[in-house]
Amino acid sequence: MTGSNTGPAVAGNTGPAVAGDASTWTPLTGLAEAAGTGPAEPGSRPDIALLARATGVNVLRLSFRAGQVMADHRAARPILVLGQTGEVDFAVGGDTVALRPGAAVHVEAGVTHALTAVTDAVVTLLVLDHE
């Protein structure tokens, strides 16, 4: 694909912007970039980066080191969490889903869930804003 650098600026987008109408589409890169490696500090939380705000969705990257935990919490909006690298155990409703590349889980607003990194891992969090 060729084009000028007229696309929207997107946090985490390390490549050149892609030509396009910023009001109808947004390119996203850096979804699988890890924030660090090595052992996690006791009690530390994953690195969370807002990559984009677009119509109907906020896109965040959660970068975990093995052993890091996001304890039980709830989101005010529906979410979709996609595995990018490594493995994260996603606990919801008494079940655990292994988030790995190619796996995802959707959770309705207000539902308690928790994440535990089995390995160094990155997941993409889509916070959905629709009715």
ChimeraX attribute file (.defattr): number of C-alpha atoms within 10 A of each C-alpha:
attribute: neighborCount
match mode: 1-to-1
recipient: residues
	/A:1	4
	/A:2	6
	/A:3	11
	/A:4	10
	/A:5	12
	/A:6	13
	/A:7	18
	/A:8	19
	/A:9	18
	/A:10	17
	/A:11	15
	/A:12	16
	/A:13	16
	/A:14	11
	/A:15	9
	/A:16	12
	/A:17	19
	/A:18	19
	/A:19	16
	/A:20	16
	/A:21	11
	/A:22	14
	/A:23	10
	/A:24	8
	/A:25	12
	/A:26	19
	/A:27	15
	/A:28	19
	/A:29	14
	/A:30	14
	/A:31	23
	/A:32	18
	/A:33	16
	/A:34	19
	/A:35	17
	/A:36	14
	/A:37	12
	/A:38	8
	/A:39	11
	/A:40	16
	/A:41	10
	/A:42	8
	/A:43	10
	/A:44	13
	/A:45	17
	/A:46	24
	/A:47	14
	/A:48	16
	/A:49	17
	/A:50	14
	/A:51	21
	/A:52	21
	/A:53	15
	/A:54	15
	/A:55	13
	/A:56	11
	/A:57	17
	/A:58	16
	/A:59	19
	/A:60	20
	/A:61	27
	/A:62	23
	/A:63	27
	/A:64	32
	/A:65	27
	/A:66	20
	/A:67	20
	/A:68	24
	/A:69	19
	/A:70	16
	/A:71	13
	/A:72	12
	/A:73	11
	/A:74	16
	/A:75	14
	/A:76	12
	/A:77	17
	/A:78	19
	/A:79	22
	/A:80	15
	/A:81	21
	/A:82	21
	/A:83	23
	/A:84	24
	/A:85	22
	/A:86	20
	/A:87	23
	/A:88	29
	/A:89	18
	/A:90	19
	/A:91	17
	/A:92	16
	/A:93	9
	/A:94	7
	/A:95	9
	/A:96	14
	/A:97	15
	/A:98	19
	/A:99	25
	/A:100	18
	/A:101	16
	/A:102	9
	/A:103	14
	/A:104	18
	/A:105	15
	/A:106	12
	/A:107	18
	/A:108	14
	/A:109	14
	/A:110	13
	/A:111	16
	/A:112	16
	/A:113	19
	/A:114	16
	/A:115	23
	/A:116	21
	/A:117	23
	/A:118	18
	/A:119	16
	/A:120	22
	/A:121	29
	/A:122	30
	/A:123	28
	/A:124	22
	/A:125	25
	/A:126	21
	/A:127	21
	/A:128	19
	/A:129	14
	/A:130	9
	/A:131	6
